[in-house]
Amino acid sequence: MNEQSNIRCLALGIQNRQISAEALVTASLEKAMTSVGVFMGIRDETMEQAMAVDAAVRSGEPVPALSGVPVTLKDLFDIRGEVTRAGSTALGHDAEPAAQDCDVAASLRQGGLLFLGRTTMSEFAFSGMGLNPHFGTPMSLWDRETGRLPGGSSSGSAVSVAEGIVPAAMGSDTAGSCRIPAAFNGIVGVKPSYGRLSLKGVYPLSPTSDAPGPMAVDVDSCFILDRLLTGAWDGTGDIPGLHSPGCRSLRLVVPESIVMEELDAPVVSAFQAALEVLEDHGAEIRHRPMPLIDQCVDMFRTRSVVGYEAWHHHREMMERYGDEYDPFVFRRIRSSRGVTEAEQRSRYAEKAGIRQAFSRSMASEAVDAVIYPTVPCIPPAIAEAQHPDNTARINLRCLRNTASANYFDGCSVSLPCSPQEEAPVGLMVSAAHGQDERLYGIVFAMEKALFSLR
């Protein structure tokens, strides 16, 4: 894929018969077949579906607006007739083929998108690194000689976009699982506000925090998927357009907080360059303390809401098949076995209070978004992360900044902000819960300004 190969350009090209769905899917399949660790499975019927799209277009039959464009889906979305394994071998013992599509997949089908395959992920979506000892770990697109972490948990989804196999993919984000791999692979990743997209038919990690999210070559592609997935667009007629007032109206805050501490040098350099570009384009950038963000990070580290839910979901299966779990994931889930129901209720209440306080703060300060690096580090080496002495530390470092947005329950987008030949760095842009549509306009303007850095 090149910069013109986003969902909009490809869909219009197919509709106008400038390109064929068959040729597009053929190229995608060729790349997919040579990829390493990206796919749990590639769907044979996609080529037949692409040929049917071309036949319909040639005959003048009406087809959905995005017909023939291939996408990938993380291995926790139910697709009718397929087994959802969530990156595990343990789940395969009792899992049956899905009787129907999850709501996310059903919406994508309605728009005419073709499912190229299921992508690898951290087992049960419980890691920010993207390691998977069962099915393999795809590498970040950057520095493959060393072999760098792809980011997790939506690792294969991000790499399938970064390698140019597809223009967009679906992941999920509970503490950063769309945005971390987006940052580590130089693409766009979105965490919608909780509840914006349906979780029906999505294998759970934390039902009170999970958020399906799009990942793509650009903001426009993510926006198109959002319109389709929310039901704001039915997939017919003109493809929705994304409009933005530009950077001159933006009021952005860089928090004086832990999320700006202990950053790798390339992250500091790329983030500062991005701030300068945004200011040159007229954005107002303020630096001020935001203790709520520090509270979010502290809560993630010491009072997680996710662990309790994961333990209660997995404990029976862990008793039967615990020896098949990724040992790191097993330990993370089991570490929450002592959390009481009363403690969990307190955590839910604290998180709800943070969400309300953050929304009030953003409104009272008349601020559009908070911005800071998506991840404090560039992608660590896979070999380093696999060493038992390093795994937990690296995982927490990968998740620290992104998890903050999940604990103030905001909508959040990671934008690439480093030159393509350098280590990938993401710029995270977050707004209050429910401000998703406004956030898309904000990041659309920022993406245009930051293009000079790419």
PEMO-V708596 format. One line per field, one symbol per residue. burial: b if it has 24 or more other ideal C-beta (glycine too) atoms within 12 Angstrom, else e. A space follows every 50 residues. Layout:
burial = ???
This chain:
burial = beeebbbbbbbbbbbeeebbbbebbebbbebbeebbbbbbbbbeebbebb ebbbeebeeeeebbbbbbbbbbbbbbbbbeebbbbbbbbbbeeeeeebee bbbbbbbbbbbbbbbbbbbbbbbbbbbbbbbbbbbbbbbbbbeeeebbbb bbbbbbbbbbbbbbbbbbbbbbbbbbbbbbbbbbbbbbbbbbbbebbbbe bbbbbbebbbbbbbbbbbbbbbbbbbbbbbeebebeeebbebebeebeeb bbbbbebbbbeebbebbbebbbbbbebbeebebebeeeebebbbbbbebb bebbbbbbbbbbbbeebbeeeeebbbebbbebbbebeebeeeebeebbeb beebbebbbebbeeeebbbbbbbbbbbbbbbbeebbeeeebeebbbbbbb bbbbbbbbbbbbbbbbbbeeeebbbbbbbbbbbebbbbbbbbbbbbbbbb eebb
